[in-house]
């Protein structure tokens, strides 16, 4: 007879359903507690976000969308104003992911287009995302880890920052957290709806954040193989079919829409080629660089990509042909200097895991200047802390790797997808909800082992955390002051454009800081020159126009504006020379042509 051995059950590894088995009274008590805890954490997340919104109301970006925010807002306005179904569809193939502007348009119909209301709605979305992530983590690692994960996301400063922007990041985070929750339900039963829901949410995520398409083969393999320690009770073709049906329910209508309006079939967008070139060309440094200097704003992206490709090839191109043109150019640059590209890729990998959040137009650093809450949270809880905790959690949960392999795959493939192109904080943001469950279980299991005086695997977890801490926080990538300079330049431009007259004094202060932190930036010198010009400091404006042209001789509009400033000072021949240079750079510049003709006739 085999001896009966008492088995030790780790309460944290049980599912919530297993732990509530017992009397009805016991089940009701625990479920009520769970609901109260969930409501409390969601409430904390919402309160944090609302307090943050109240702090940043004075920043000009709050009521004056810029960059992508302005593009999404105007796009949503056009959709909401559509009178016919054809107008609602649009007239060109999608160049940017469409779900967020269409969701904004629906919100406009319900609650109007007020920017404050949009931000409050996104705060609610962010709080709900924290709840979904807590649910997913509790089913992965137990209730304690679930509550900690939800609280981590509720207080994560970059999540708070993104939820306050007119940006697709809050919607993408909510869809990702809901997808993770659906995946954990699939691993616990025989039902078909969880993989179907996971596929549906992945499809919505793809038309919100294009690089999520890299997860399609990952989730397909997961559905075929099974998600429960390799022994799921619902595996193979039924689960994969359910996943595929959910995915196609979203992507097929998008592809059909692109075909109807643009004649080209695509389930996503046509900007992969230009973005790949920006991130891998001979001039790339891992950050965003516009195809034309001076065209940093989104409204130029599609037009510049198309015009430059058509000028080079001498014919009109369809959207897929434009994307293919830039992809081929990028590949040619890579193959012409493979060692340079390997170094560039290594740099981008370091940027992906670095503690610093690379800004787009709106920067967390600038917003922290206006928010005590964001400053405090950002000082103690950021990617440079999250990644080491997650590494420790991976080590401490390694015995469940056959169940967790899908989560490792999601993290690795998303990091690779970001490094393939160029790195921005909002592009790597999906890594945050993917890493937080491991950070939470790392905290829970480390505390439990210390309490039980069970130090096995703690040294290896500590080593992993220390190494990650060093790489994320102390390996230099780009000088952060130079990166922050771009953010302060954008803030200065926003102050200059605020209201009808602008706040030129604050604009000049921000732009002066941008020039000080990055004196090699032609754009910073140019924008400071504009602010000084409008405020009456013509000599200072001339000096900075000239500095901008020294750094970028082909900078659009710089020669024309310098010519205007020189003409104000009576330096007519110099002004005429710069008007003529402006025409050489841009023959379609009617203002430069008129000014040159006027001065030449004197």
C-alpha positions in Angstrom: 0.0 0.0 0.0 1.3 3.4 -0.9 1.9 5.8 2.1 -0.5 8.7 2.3 1.4 11.9 2.1 0.0 15.2 3.3 0.2 17.7 0.5 1.0 21.3 1.1 -1.2 23.7 -1.0 0.1 27.2 -1.6 -3.0 29.4 -1.1 -1.7 32.0 -3.5 -1.5 29.5 -6.3 -5.2 28.5 -6.1 -7.8 30.1 -8.2 -10.4 32.4 -6.5 -13.1 29.7 -7.3 -11.1 27.0 -5.4 -10.6 29.1 -2.4 -14.3 30.0 -1.9 -15.5 26.4 -1.9 -17.5 25.7 1.3 -20.7 27.0 2.7 -22.9 29.5 1.0 -22.4 31.9 3.8 -18.6 31.6 3.4 -18.8 32.1 -0.3 -21.0 35.2 0.0 -18.6 36.8 2.6 -15.5 36.3 0.5 -17.1 37.5 -2.7 -18.4 40.6 -1.0 -14.9 41.3 0.4 -13.5 40.8 -3.1 -16.0 43.2 -4.6 -15.2 45.8 -1.9 -11.5 45.5 -2.5 -11.9 45.8 -6.2 -14.2 48.8 -5.9 -11.7 50.4 -3.4 -8.7 50.0 -5.8 -10.7 51.2 -8.8 -11.8 54.1 -6.7 -8.2 54.9 -5.8 -7.2 54.8 -9.4 -10.0 57.1 -10.4 -9.4 59.6 -7.6 -5.7 59.7 -8.4 -6.5 60.5 -12.1 -9.1 63.1 -11.2 -6.7 64.9 -8.8 -4.0 64.8 -11.5 -6.4 66.4 -14.0 -7.2 69.2 -11.6 -3.5 69.9 -11.3 -2.7 70.2 -15.0 -5.6 72.5 -16.0 -3.2 75.4 -16.3 -0.9 73.7 -18.9 -1.7 75.0 -22.4 -1.9 71.5 -23.8 -5.0 70.9 -21.6 -7.4 73.0 -23.8 -5.2 73.2 -26.9 -4.5 69.7 -28.4 -1.2 69.5 -30.3 0.5 66.8 -32.3 -1.2 63.5 -32.4 -3.8 64.8 -29.9 -4.9 67.5 -32.4 -4.9 65.0 -35.3 -7.1 62.5 -33.4 -9.5 65.3 -32.1 -10.0 66.8 -35.6 -10.4 63.4 -37.2 -13.0 62.5 -34.6 -14.8 65.8 -35.3 -15.0 65.0 -39.0 -16.4 61.5 -38.3 -19.0 62.9 -35.8 -20.0 65.5 -38.4 -20.6 63.0 -41.2 -24.0 63.2 -42.8 -23.9 60.1 -44.9 -22.5 56.6 -44.4 -19.9 57.3 -47.1 -18.7 60.3 -45.2 -18.6 58.3 -42.0 -16.3 55.7 -43.8 -13.9 58.3 -45.1 -12.3 58.6 -48.5 -8.8 57.1 -48.1 -7.2 54.0 -46.7 -6.3 54.2 -43.0 -2.8 55.6 -42.4 -3.2 55.7 -38.6 -5.0 53.2 -36.4 -8.7 54.1 -36.5 -10.4 52.8 -33.4 -9.5 55.7 -31.1 -10.8 58.5 -33.3 -14.0 56.6 -34.1 -14.5 56.0 -30.3 -13.9 59.7 -29.8 -16.5 60.5 -32.4 -19.0 58.3 -30.7 -18.3 60.1 -27.4 -18.8 63.4 -29.2 -22.3 62.2 -30.2 -23.1 61.2 -26.6 -21.4 63.9 -24.4 -20.1 66.6 -26.8 -16.5 67.4 -27.7 -15.4 69.1 -24.5 -11.7 68.2 -23.8 -12.2 68.0 -20.0 -15.1 65.4 -20.4 -12.9 63.3 -22.7 -10.1 63.3 -20.1 -12.5 62.3 -17.3 -13.9 59.5 -19.5 -10.3 58.2 -20.0 -9.7 58.4 -16.3 -12.6 56.1 -15.8 -11.2 53.8 -18.5 -7.8 53.8 -16.8 -9.4 52.8 -13.5 -11.3 50.0 -15.2 -8.1 48.8 -16.7 -6.5 48.5 -13.2 -9.5 46.4 -12.2 -9.1 44.1 -15.3 -5.4 43.7 -14.6 -6.1 42.8 -11.0 -8.6 40.2 -12.1 -6.1 38.7 -14.6 -3.3 38.6 -12.1 -5.4 37.1 -9.4 -6.3 34.2 -11.7 -2.6 33.8 -12.6 -1.0 34.1 -9.2 -3.7 34.4 -6.5 -5.8 37.0 -4.8 -3.0 38.9 -3.0 -0.9 39.3 -6.1 -4.1 40.5 -7.9 -4.8 43.3 -5.5 -1.2 44.4 -5.5 -1.1 44.4 -9.3 -4.3 46.5 -9.5 -2.9 49.0 -7.0 0.5 49.1 -8.9 -1.3 50.0 -12.1 -3.6 52.4 -10.4 -0.6 54.4 -9.1 1.8 53.9 -12.0 2.7 57.5 -13.0 3.0 56.9 -16.7 -0.5 55.3 -16.7 -1.9 58.4 -14.9 -0.1 60.6 -17.4 -1.3 58.8 -20.5 -4.9 58.7 -19.2 -4.9 62.5 -19.1 -3.8 62.9 -22.8 -6.0 63.0 -25.9 -4.3 59.8 -27.0 -5.0 56.2 -27.8 -2.9 54.9 -25.0 -5.7 54.7 -22.4 -8.0 52.7 -24.8 -5.1 50.4 -25.8 -4.3 49.7 -22.1 -7.9 48.9 -21.3 -8.2 46.5 -24.3 -4.9 44.8 -23.3 -5.9 44.3 -19.6 -9.3 43.0 -20.7 -7.5 40.6 -23.1 -5.3 39.3 -20.4 -8.3 38.7 -18.2 -10.1 36.8 -21.0 -7.0 34.7 -21.5 -6.9 33.6 -17.9 -10.5 32.5 -18.1 -9.6 30.3 -21.1 -7.0 28.5 -19.1 -9.5 27.4 -16.4 -12.4 25.8 -18.3 -13.9 24.2 -21.3 -15.8 27.2 -22.7 -15.3 28.7 -26.1 -16.2 32.3 -25.2 -12.9 33.2 -23.5 -10.7 32.5 -26.6 -13.3 34.2 -28.8 -13.3 37.2 -26.6 -9.5 37.2 -26.5 -9.5 37.2 -30.3 -12.0 40.0 -30.4 -10.1 42.1 -28.0 -6.8 41.5 -29.9 -8.5 42.7 -33.1 -9.7 45.9 -31.4 -6.1 46.3 -30.0 -4.6 45.9 -33.5 -6.8 48.8 -34.8 -5.8 50.8 -31.8 -2.1 50.0 -31.7 -0.8 48.5 -35.0 2.2 46.7 -33.6 -0.1 44.4 -31.6 -0.5 42.5 -34.9 2.7 40.7 -33.9 0.7 38.9 -31.2 -1.6 37.1 -33.7 0.7 34.1 -34.2 1.6 34.1 -30.5 -2.1 33.8 -29.4 -2.8 31.3 -32.2 0.0 29.0 -30.9 -1.4 29.5 -27.4 -4.9 28.5 -28.4 -3.6 25.4 -30.3 -1.3 24.2 -27.6 -3.4 25.1 -24.5 -2.8 27.5 -21.7 -3.0 25.4 -18.5 0.5 23.9 -17.9 0.2 22.4 -21.4 -2.9 20.4 -20.3 -5.8 22.7 -21.1 -9.1 20.9 -21.3 -10.0 23.0 -24.4 -7.2 23.0 -26.9 -6.5 22.5 -30.6 -8.8 23.6 -33.4 -12.0 24.5 -31.4 -10.1 27.1 -29.3 -8.1 28.3 -32.3 -11.2 28.6 -34.4 -13.0 30.6 -31.6 -9.9 32.9 -31.4 -9.8 33.3 -35.2 -13.6 34.1 -35.4 -13.3 36.8 -32.7 -10.2 38.3 -34.4 -11.8 38.3 -37.9 -15.0 39.9 -36.6 -12.9 43.1 -36.2 -10.3 42.9 -38.9 -12.5 41.8 -41.9 -14.7 44.9 -41.7 -11.6 47.2 -41.5 -10.1 45.4 -44.5 -13.3 45.7 -46.4 -13.6 49.4 -45.6 -10.0 50.0 -46.8 -10.8 48.1 -50.0 -14.0 50.0 -50.7 -12.6 53.5 -50.2 -9.0 53.0 -51.3 -9.0 50.0 -53.6 -6.5 48.2 -51.4 -7.1 45.4 -48.9 -5.5 45.9 -45.5 -6.7 44.9 -42.1 -4.6 47.6 -40.5 -2.8 50.7 -41.8 -0.2 51.6 -44.4 2.5 53.4 -42.3 4.7 50.4 -41.5 7.1 51.3 -44.3 7.8 55.0 -43.4 8.0 54.1 -39.7 10.4 51.3 -40.4 12.6 53.6 -42.4 12.5 56.3 -39.7 13.7 53.8 -37.2 16.4 52.1 -39.3 17.8 54.5 -41.9 21.4 55.6 -42.0 20.5 58.7 -40.0 18.4 56.9 -37.3 19.2 57.2 -33.6 16.3 55.2 -32.2 14.0 58.2 -31.8 11.4 59.7 -34.1 12.8 61.8 -36.9 10.5 63.4 -39.5 11.0 62.6 -43.2 11.3 66.3 -43.8 13.0 68.5 -41.3 10.5 70.9 -39.8 7.6 68.6 -40.4 7.5 67.0 -36.9 3.7 67.2 -36.6 1.4 64.3 -37.7 -0.5 66.2 -40.4 2.6 66.1 -42.5 3.5 62.4 -42.1 1.3 60.8 -44.8 1.8 63.6 -47.3 5.6 63.7 -46.9 5.9 59.9 -47.2 3.8 60.0 -50.4 5.4 63.1 -52.0 9.0 62.0 -51.4 8.4 58.5 -52.7 6.5 59.8 -55.8 9.2 62.4 -56.5 11.9 59.7 -56.4 10.1 57.2 -58.6 8.5 59.8 -60.9 4.9 58.4 -60.8 1.9 58.3 -58.6 1.8 55.6 -56.0 -0.9 53.7 -54.1 -0.6 53.6 -50.2 0.8 50.0 -50.3 3.4 51.1 -52.9 4.4 54.1 -50.7 4.8 51.8 -47.7 6.8 49.3 -49.8 9.1 52.0 -51.2 10.1 53.1 -47.7 10.5 49.5 -46.5 12.9 48.8 -49.4 14.9 51.9 -48.7 15.2 50.9 -45.0 16.4 47.4 -46.0 18.9 48.9 -48.4 20.3 51.1 -45.6 20.5 48.1 -43.3 22.3 45.9 -45.8 24.7 48.7 -46.8 25.9 48.9 -43.2 24.9 45.9 -41.2 27.3 46.6 -38.3 25.8 50.1 -37.9 22.3 48.6 -37.8 23.3 46.0 -35.2 24.6 48.7 -33.0 21.5 50.8 -33.6 19.2 47.8 -32.7 21.2 47.3 -29.5 20.7 50.9 -28.7 16.9 50.7 -29.3 16.7 47.6 -27.1 18.4 49.6 -24.3 15.9 52.4 -24.9 13.0 50.0 -24.6 14.1 48.9 -21.1 15.5 52.2 -19.9 13.8 54.0 -17.0 13.5 57.2 -19.1 10.2 57.7 -20.9 11.0 59.0 -24.4 8.5 61.7 -25.1 6.5 62.4 -28.2 5.0 65.9 -28.4 3.7 65.9 -24.8 6.2 64.8 -22.2 5.7 63.4 -18.7 8.6 65.6 -17.5 6.8 68.8 -18.5 3.5 67.6 -17.0 5.3 66.7 -13.7 6.3 70.4 -13.5 2.6 71.2 -13.1 1.6 68.2 -10.9 2.9 67.4 -7.4 1.1 64.0 -7.6 3.0 63.0 -10.8 6.3 64.2 -9.4 5.9 62.2 -6.2 4.7 59.0 -8.0 7.4 59.3 -10.7 10.1 59.6 -8.1 9.5 56.2 -6.5 7.5 54.2 -9.0 8.6 54.0 -12.7 9.9 51.6 -15.3 13.3 51.5 -13.7 11.6 50.0 -10.6 8.9 47.9 -12.3 11.3 46.0 -14.6 13.6 44.8 -11.7 10.6 43.7 -9.6 9.2 41.9 -12.7 12.5 40.1 -13.2 12.5 38.9 -9.6 8.9 37.8 -10.0 9.8 35.8 -13.1 12.5 33.9 -11.1 10.2 33.3 -8.1 7.4 32.0 -10.4 9.6 30.0 -12.7 8.2 26.6 -11.6 5.0 27.6 -13.4 6.8 28.4 -16.6 4.7 25.9 -18.6 1.7 27.9 -17.8 3.3 31.3 -18.0 5.1 30.9 -21.3 2.5 32.8 -23.2 3.1 35.9 -21.0 6.8 35.6 -21.5 6.1 35.5 -25.3 3.8 38.6 -25.2 6.5 40.6 -23.4 9.4 39.5 -25.6 7.5 40.0 -28.9 6.2 43.5 -27.9 9.6 44.6 -26.8 11.0 43.4 -30.2 8.2 45.1 -32.1 9.0 48.4 -30.5 12.8 48.0 -31.1 12.2 47.1 -34.8 10.9 50.7 -35.4 11.7 53.7 -33.2 11.2 54.1 -29.5 8.7 56.3 -27.7 7.3 56.0 -24.2 3.8 55.4 -25.5 5.0 52.6 -27.8 6.5 50.6 -25.0 3.6 51.4 -22.7 2.0 47.9 -23.3 4.9 46.4 -21.5 3.7 47.9 -18.3 0.5 45.9 -17.8 2.4 42.8 -19.0 5.2 43.2 -16.4 3.1 44.3 -13.5 1.7 40.8 -12.7 5.2 39.5 -12.4 6.2 42.4 -10.2 3.2 41.8 -7.9 3.9 38.0 -7.6 7.5 38.8 -6.9 6.6 41.0 -4.0 4.0 38.5 -2.6 6.3 35.5 -2.8 9.4 37.2 -1.5 7.5 38.4 1.6 6.0 34.9 2.1 9.4 33.2 1.8 11.0 35.6 4.2 8.2 35.1 6.8 8.6 31.3 6.5 12.4 31.5 6.6 12.5 29.8 3.2 15.3 31.5 1.3 15.4 29.2 -1.6 15.5 31.0 -4.9 15.6 34.4 -3.2 19.4 35.0 -4.0 18.8 34.3 -7.7 15.7 36.6 -7.7 17.8 39.3 -6.0 20.6 39.0 -8.5 18.1 39.2 -11.4 16.6 42.3 -9.9 19.9 44.0 -9.2 21.2 43.4 -12.7 18.0 44.7 -14.2 18.1 47.7 -11.9 21.6 48.6 -13.1 20.7 48.2 -16.8 17.5 50.1 -16.6 18.7 53.0 -14.5 22.4 53.4 -15.0 23.3 52.4 -18.5 23.4 55.7 -20.5 21.4 55.8 -23.7 20.6 59.4 -24.8 21.3 62.5 -22.8 18.0 63.1 -21.1 18.5 66.9 -21.0 18.5 66.9 -24.8 15.4 64.7 -24.9 13.6 67.0 -22.4 14.6 70.0 -24.6 12.2 68.9 -27.3 9.4 68.7 -24.7 10.1 72.2 -23.5 10.2 73.4 -27.1 6.7 72.0 -27.7 5.5 73.6 -24.5 6.9 76.9 -25.6 5.2 76.7 -29.0 1.9 75.9 -27.2 2.3 79.0 -25.0 3.0 81.1 -28.1 -0.2 79.8 -29.8 -2.4 80.1 -26.7 -5.5 82.2 -27.2 -5.3 84.9 -29.9 -2.3 86.9 -28.6 -0.3 84.0 -27.0 1.8 84.0 -23.8 5.0 85.1 -25.4 6.9 85.6 -22.1 6.3 82.0 -21.0 6.9 80.8 -24.5 10.3 82.5 -24.6 11.3 81.1 -21.2 10.5 77.5 -22.3 12.2 77.9 -25.7 15.3 79.5 -24.1 15.5 76.4 -21.9 15.2 74.1 -24.9 18.0 76.0 -26.7 20.2 75.8 -23.5 19.6 72.0 -23.1 20.0 71.2 -26.8 21.9 74.0 -28.6 22.3 71.8 -31.7 18.5 71.8 -32.3 17.6 73.9 -35.4 13.9 73.6 -34.5 14.5 75.0 -31.0 16.4 78.0 -32.3 13.8 78.6 -35.0 10.9 78.6 -32.6 12.7 80.8 -30.1 13.3 83.2 -33.0 9.6 83.3 -33.8 8.7 84.0 -30.2 11.3 86.8 -30.0 10.2 88.2 -33.3 6.5 88.4 -32.2 7.5 90.0 -28.9 9.5 92.7 -30.6 13.1 91.5 -30.0 14.1 91.6 -33.7 17.8 91.4 -33.1 17.4 88.4 -30.9 15.1 86.8 -33.5 17.7 87.4 -36.3 20.4 85.8 -34.2 18.4 82.6 -33.6 17.0 82.4 -37.2 20.7 82.4 -38.3 21.6 79.8 -35.7 18.7 77.6 -37.0 19.9 77.9 -40.6 23.5 77.1 -39.6 22.3 73.8 -38.1 19.8 73.0 -40.8 20.2 75.0 -44.1 17.1 73.6 -45.7 14.8 74.3 -42.7 11.4 75.3 -44.2 10.2 78.9 -43.7 13.3 79.9 -41.7 14.8 81.9 -44.7 11.5 83.7 -45.3 11.0 84.7 -41.7 14.7 85.8 -41.4 14.2 87.9 -44.6 11.1 89.6 -43.0 13.2 90.3 -39.8 16.1 91.7 -41.8 13.7 93.9 -43.9 12.3 95.3 -40.6 15.9 96.3 -39.7 16.4 98.0 -43.1 18.9 95.3 -44.3 17.2 95.0 -47.7 19.9 93.2 -49.7 20.3 90.5 -47.0 16.5 90.1 -46.8 16.3 89.7 -50.6 18.9 87.0 -50.6 17.0 85.0 -48.0 13.7 85.4 -49.8 15.4 83.9 -52.9 16.9 81.1 -50.8 13.4 80.4 -49.4 12.2 80.0 -53.0 15.0 77.6 -53.9 14.1 75.4 -51.0 10.3 75.6 -51.6 9.4 77.0 -55.1 5.7 77.0 -54.1 6.2 79.5 -51.3 4.0 82.4 -52.6 4.9 84.7 -49.7 8.6 84.4 -50.5 8.0 85.0 -54.2 5.9 88.1 -53.6 8.5 89.5 -51.1 11.4 88.8 -53.5 9.6 90.5 -56.4 8.7 93.5 -54.3 12.3 94.1 -53.1 13.8 93.4 -56.5 11.6 96.1 -58.0 12.7 98.7 -55.5 
